[in-house]
Amino acid sequence: MSTLTINNISLKHFDLRAKELMQSYLKLINVDISDYTFSQNYIWLSNATGFYSIIDDTFCLFILNGGEISMLLPPLGKKENVHKAILSCFEIMNTHNTNRYYSKIEYVHEQILEGFVNYLEEGTVIFEALEDFLIEKKLVDYIYKIDDLIELKGDAYKSKRNEINRFKNAYPNHKIEVLDKQKHTSQIVGLFNKWVSDRTKYMPKEEVENFMDGIYFERFAIKRLLNDYDKLDVIGIVIYIDDELKGFTVGEKINEKTSSVIIEKTDFEVLGCAQFIFREFSKYLKNEYGSHYINVGDDMGFENLKKVKMSYRPDKLVPKYTIYQK
């Protein structure tokens, strides 16, 4: 399926050909949420069907799932155009979908949400404006000062320093390399498979099914990331111990001050490897992009992941919202 036509508006298939166009619209906004990049959406749409169109001079990204269509991001563009485009996009979704419940705009940054609410407020009050819309707070992105992650100063980071020191003492022959698609792809896939196997060994049986559902999508995402690595604006590093790849991580630049970690995996059985590669990648992102902050995304609603991300003492938690039309 290359195009989808709704209300006489042609939605084109979202693929690498959309990269330059989407990035030109992303430059018109300045947010620090990890979802607001081409690479992030392209990678995670590897097992789904995405469509896009220019509506009211904004870039609008849709996803078709189970025959219903919704938006992965709010319309991207100048503020005065975004508000009108939101209403136009709801018309498109409502026309196509079997139920208005499926019509929604996800991962809305509060900056865009405030603008939308203000726009609706003209000539009315906030409560009347929201009668037609339901705005639901979802997950938050965890954002850190990059120097905090590099220096790990103070008692708050004592356990992280200890883990890194144990790793360095146990594996003095470790080495870091810049990720190379040709050299590292098969080894990264092998490490990912081992990581999945190790995680399910120690996981309560009642959690395995939900975990494997998520892994199904992550596996496709990693394959697409590696397959098109050289065509995406991403950078990564890998870590070796005794010439065996034990960890990898990939990230990108979100804006002039903030970078993100798209994905990170380490051998579950190599203690301290995760803490070590995270600090090394923080150094790499600062050196490559001059970033002041690192966004590691949300916790996907997993309590254990939330604890890990909170343990690094985020500088700020940026909420993401979903807009429904009643």
N, C-alpha and C positions, 0 to 999 in steps of 0.2 A: 504494500500500500504506500504510494508515494505522496498522495494528497488526500485531503478530507475537506469537503465543501459543506459549509453550514451557513445559512442565511446569506447565500451568495458570496461568502468570504472563503477564500481558498487557504487552507492550512497545509503548509508544506512539511514533509518529513524532516524531523530534527536529526541532522547528522553533521559530519565534519564541515560540510559546505556552509553551515550556519555560523561557524565560529567567528569569522571576521565581522559579520553583521551584528551578532549578539554582543560582541565585545565593544562595538562602537556605541551601543546603547548603554552598556554597563558603565562606560566612562561618564555618562551624564548624571550618575548618582554616586554617592559616596557612603557606602555602608560597610560594616566589618563582619557581616554574617558569612560563614563559609559557603553557604549555598549559592551566593551571588557571583558565580564564575561559570564560564562555559565548560571547563574541564570537569568540574564537580557534577554538573547535570548530565553531561555526555557519558561519563563513566558509569554513573548509577542508573542510567536509562538503558544499559546494555541488554537487559532482559524485558524491556517494555517498549511501547511505541510512543514516541514523542512527536509533537507537531508544533509548528510555530507560524506566526503571521505578524505583519506590521499592522496594528490597529490603533487608530487615532495617534499616529506617529509614536507608537511605543512598540517594543518587542515583547510579544506575548507567547509564552511557552505553555503548551498543554500536554497532558498525558492521557492516553486512551487505555482504560483498564476495565476489562469485563464489559466492553461495549459502552461504558459511561466515560464522559470526558470531564476533566477538572484541570486546574492550573497548578503547576509546580512552583511558580513564583508569581508575584504581582506583576503587572505590566511594567516594563523597564523604560524609562525615558524622563523627560522633563516633568517636573511636578505638575504643571498646569495641564499636561496631557494625560498623566497617569490617572487622575480622578475620573475623567470622562471614559477612559479606556476600561476601567474596572466595571463600570455599568454596561459597556458594550460587550465585554467578555461574559458577563453573567447572562446577557441575552443569548449569546452563542451557546453557552452551556445548557441553559434552560430549554432551548429549542431542541437540542440533540438528546438530552438525557431523559430517561423514563420517569425520574423523580427529581425534584429540585434539591433534595438532600445531597445528591451526588455533585451538585454544582458548588464548587468551593475554590478558594484561592489560598494556597498554603505558603508557609515560610515568609510571612509578611513581616518586614522589619518595622519596629515601632515608629520610625521616622516616616515611613510611607503610610502607616496606619493613621498617625496623627494628621497627616495631610488629607487623607480620605475623610476622616471624621470632621475636620474643619470645613472641608468642601461641602459636606452634607449639612453642616450647621447653618449655612447661609439662609437667613430668613426664618429660622426655626430654632429650637433648643436641642441640646444633645440627646435627650431622652426620646424626643420625637424622631430625630434623625435615625436613631438606632432601632426604631420599631421595625424597620424593613430589613435589618441586618443583624446577624449574630456574630460577634467577634470573640473568638475563643483563644485564650492563651495556651500554647502548647509547650514545647521544650525550650531550653535555653542553650545558647552557645557559651562555651567556657573560653574566656580570653585572658591571657597572662602577659605580664611585662616580660619581654624576652630576656632582659638582663637578670631577672629573678630566676629564670629557668637555667641560665648559664652559670651564675655565681652560686646559687643555692645557699645563701647566707642565713645564719640564725638558727634557732632551735626548731623553727617550723619545718626546716628542710633537713634536719639531722638524719632522719631515717633514709632519705634519698642519698645523702652523701655517703652514708655507711654502705648502702647497697652498691653504689658505684665503686667504692674502694674495695669491697669484697670481690666484685667482678674483676677489677683490674689486677688484684693480687692473685686471683685464681686462674686468670687467663692473660698472662703477660704478653702472649704472642698474638693477641687479637689485632685485627687491622680493619680500617675503614676504607671503603672505596666508593667513588661516585657511581651511582647506578648506571649501568650500561645494558641496554635492551638485548643486544646480541649475546653478551656474555652471561647475563644473570637471570634471564627469563625462566629457564627450566629449573634452576635452583630455587628461585622464588616460589614457583608453583609447588615444588616439592616441600619447601618449608611450610607453606600454607596448609598443605594436606596433613603434614605432621602436627601442626598447631591445632587443627580441627580434631584430629584423633586424640591428642593429649587433653584438650579441653573437655571432651565428652567423657573421658575416663574418670575425671574427678568431679563431674557435674551431677547433681541430683537427677534421678531418672525423669522426674516430672518436668524438668526444665529442658531436657534434651530436644524434644520435638520443636519447641519454639526457637531454640538455638539453631537447629538445623534449617528451619525455614529462613532465618536471616542469613545463614551461611550460603544458602542457595543463591541469593542475590549477590552476596559479596564475592563469591567465586567468579561469577560472570563479570562483575565490576573490575576485578583484578586482571582478568584475561583481556578485557578491552583496554584497560590502562596500559598494560604491557604491549599489547599489539600495536597501539597507536601512540606509544610513548613519545616518539620523536616529533609527532604532529601536535602535541599538546604543550602548553606553557607550564610544564611541571619539572621539578627537580627531585632527586632522591639520592639516598646513600644506602649501602649495605654493609654488614659487619661479618667478618670471617673469624673463625677460631679453628686453628689447625687445618686451614684451607677448606673448611666446610662453612657454607653460608648459614648464619644463625639468626639473622635479623635483616629487615629492610624497612624503609619508610619513604614516603613520597609526599610532597607538599607543593604549594604554589603561592603566588602573590595575590592577595585580594585587593588591596589598595596601597597607597604610598606608605602607609604606616604599619599595615597588618599583613602577615602571612598566615597560611593555614597548614595543618597536617591533615592530608586527605586519608592516609591509611598508614598503619604501623603494625608490624607483626614481628615477634621474636620467638625463639625456641622457648617453650614453656618451662623446660627443664634447666635452662641456663640462668641461674639466679643473678639478678642485677643487670642482665642484658637490656631489658626494656628501659630501665632508668638511664643506663649509659647511652644508648642510641638516641634517646629523646634529648638528652643534653647536647650530644654531638650534633644532632640535626638542628637544634636551636642555634648553635654557633654557625652552622652552615647557612641557614636562612638569613641570619643577621648579616653575614658576610656577603651573600649573593644579592640580597634585596635592600639591605639597610633598614630592615624592619625594627619597629619598636615593640610590636606586640605579636603574639602567636595565638591563633584561634584553633582549638582542637575539636571543634564541632560540638554536637550535643551528646547526651548519654543514651539516646534511643529509649529512654524509660527504664533502663536496667540499673538497679540499685547498686550493684557492685561497681559498675562503670562510673556511676555518679560519685561513689566514695573515692575511687582512684583519681578522678579529675578534681575533686574538691581538695584532695590531699596535697595538690600542687599550688594551693592558695591562689585561685583566679583573681585577677585584678577587677574583673567585671563579669557579670552574667547577663547576656543580651537575650531577651525573650523573643520568641517567634510566635506569630499569631496565624490563625486561620479565619478567613472571612466566609460566612455563609449568607445567602440571601433567603430570608424567610418566605 
